[in-house]
Amino acid sequence: MNEAVFRRIGKLLLKHAAHNAITDRNRHLQKPECGKFDSADVNRILDKLWQNYHELAREIPDEPTIGAQLNVRAAGLGLAFYRTLLGEGIDKDYAKVLINDTLWHPYKAFAFLPRLTARLISRDVRKQIRICVRMFLLFPFSEPGYRFEIVPDDDENNVIAIKWFRCPIIDFLRKHHAEDLCLACFCNLDFALMEYWGGQFERPCVQAVEGAEYCHMRFNVIPKSNCA
């Protein structure tokens, strides 16, 4: 993926997402007297974010697939975002929440096409979930940029289970000692993703902070006992 194209599209998407996710929220979670973020705050943060990203861009590795190229740049963007918020004096945990909430907007938009396709093809929730996951395995999470294995799972609620052995986002952030950022701002988006797709996400183990050799992800239907 061309870096200039990524920045052009990224600036448009991130500007919209950041204003929606951050404007009118507390500047400091534990200090309400500091007031709330306004549009000027968000614009300043975005300007500094892209300055930080420019410094990181030279360290972003080339990847064998467009999807992996896109995602490793997103990892660089997330790290630049985090450094920017810390520079603004924002608490580490609150910074991760703001980044997660911001990144959810483009991730949800990207997940819309699989959701629409699945619902046009089938009314069966299991089939819908399988279609959605399979589409994401084609792009952006395709091999060889990612390495994964679909594994058997005997749980009656499971639709598809996957072990991931290579993730460019984790690899990049680990080099910057930011594994916790990977988990909080990227990996945890999958819980909301599966809810959006009509299912339930489960993650028995994860590379990012547990030191596991792989991430084990389970994409399930919602158990009947959990349905309201």
N, C-alpha and C positions, 0 to 999 in steps of 0.2 A: 504494500500500500504506500502510495506517495505521501511523504510527510507533509507537504504543503496542502494536499487535499484533506488529510486528517485534521490539520489545524483549522482549515477554513470551515469544515463541517462541524468539528468539535466546538469551535467558538460559538457557533449558532445554537447548537443543541445545549451546551453547558450554560449559556447565558439564560436561556428560557428555563432550564431545569433549576438552576441556582436561585433565580428570582422566585420561582414557585415554592421551592423548598425552604429557603432561608429568610426571605423578607417577612418582617413582622414577628419573628421569633426572638427570644431573649438573646441579647449579646453575650451574656454570661448566665449560665444556668442557675447558679446559686446567688446571683447578685441582681435582683430585679431592678434595683435603683440605677443600673447601667442602661436601662431602656432596651429597645428592640432594634434589630437590624432594619435599616431602610434601604432604598434602592441605591443610594450613593455608597453605602457600606458594601453591598454586594458587588457593585461595579469595581470598587477599589480592590476587593478580594480577587475578583476575576483577573484584573490587570496584573496583580502580583503573582497569581497562580500561573499565568502563561509565561511570565518572566522566569519563574522557578522551573516550569516545564522545559523551557528553552535550554536551561543549564543541564537538565537531565537527558534531553533528547539524544545527545551523542553517546549515551551509555545504553540506549535501548537496542537490544540485539535484533539482527535480522531473523525472521522466522519463515518456515517453509510454506505456510499457507496464509491467505489473506485474512482469514478469521483470527489466526494466532497473531498476525501482525497488528490487527486492530486491537486485540485484547491486551497485548503487551504495551501498546501505546496508552491504552486506558489505565493500565497499572501505573505507568509513569505519570499520567495525569492525576491519578488518585494520590500518589506520593507528593506531587507538587502541591495539590490541594491541601493535604495534611500539613505540610511545612508552612504553607501560607497562613493557615488558621492558627497554628501554634505561634507564628510570628505576630499574629494579632492579639496574642494573650489569651486565647481560648483554651480551656481545659482539654486535655488529650481525649478523654472519653466523650466529651460533648462534640469535639471536632469529628470524631468517627461517626457519631450519630448524624451530624449535618452532612457529611460526605455520603453516607449510606442513603440518606433521604434524597439527596441531589441525584445520585447515580441511578436511583430507582426510576426516575422519570424516563430517561432514554432506554433503560433496560425493559421497562414495561411497554414502551412504544415498539421496541424491537420484537417483543414477544407477542404482539398483536396478530401478525400474519399467521404464525403457527396456530394460534387460538382460533382465528377465523376459519382457516383451512380445515382444521379438525372438526369444527362444528358444522361446516358445510358438508363434510364427508359422512359423519356419523353422529347419532344422538347418544351413543353409548359412551359413558364417561371413561371407561377403561381404554377404549379405542382412541378417544380424543387425547388422553394423556400420552398414549404411545405415539401417536402421530406428532404431537408437539415435541416430545423428547427426540424422536427420530429426526425431525427437521433441524433441531439445534445440533444434532450430531453431524449433520451435513454442513451446517454453517451456523455459528462460527467455530464450533468445537470439534472440527474434523481432524483426522490424522493426516499427516504426521506431526502437525503442530501440537496436537494433543495426542496422548497415548492412553487408551482405555480398553476395558473389556466388559462386555455385558455378561453378568454372572447369574446363575440360578438363584431363585429365592422362593421358598416354600410358603411364605406368609400369604394368607388369602387376600390381604389388602394390597399386596404389591403388584404393580403393573410392570415395572422394569427396574432392574438394579444394575448399577455400574460401578466398577472400580477404575479410578483414574490414576495412572502411573506417572503422567507428565502433564503439568500445567504451566504455561509460560508466565502467567501472572504470579504464581507462587515463586517460580524460579527467579524472576526479576526482583520481587520485593524481598525475598530472602537475602539476596546479595546486599540489600540496603538495610538489613536487620529490621525489616518491617513486616514480619509474618503476621503479627497481630492485626495490622492494618488490612492485610489480605482477607483474614477471616471476618473482621467486623464490617468492612466496606464492600467486599465483593462476594465472598462465599455465602454470607448470610442473606444476600438478596434472593437466593433460591427458595427460601421459605415463602416469601411474598410471591415469587414467580409461580410456585405450584398452587398457591391459593388462587392466583389469577387464572390459572389453567383449570381450576376446578378440582384439584387434588390436594395431597399433603406430602410434604417433604420430610425426609428423615436422613440423618447423617451419622452413622455409627462411628466413623473415625475420619480424621481430616489431617492432611499433611501440614497445613499452615502452622499450627502451634503445638500439635501433639507429637511431632516427630515421626509420624506414621510413614510407611513406605508408599502408601496410596491413600486416596480419598474414597471412601465407600459411600455412595449416595443411593437412596431408595426413593423412587417416585411411586407414591401410593394413591389409591382412592381413599376418600375419607371414610373411616369406619362408621358403620351405622350408629353405633353408640355415641359418636361424637356429633352427629347431625342434630341440629336444633329442630 
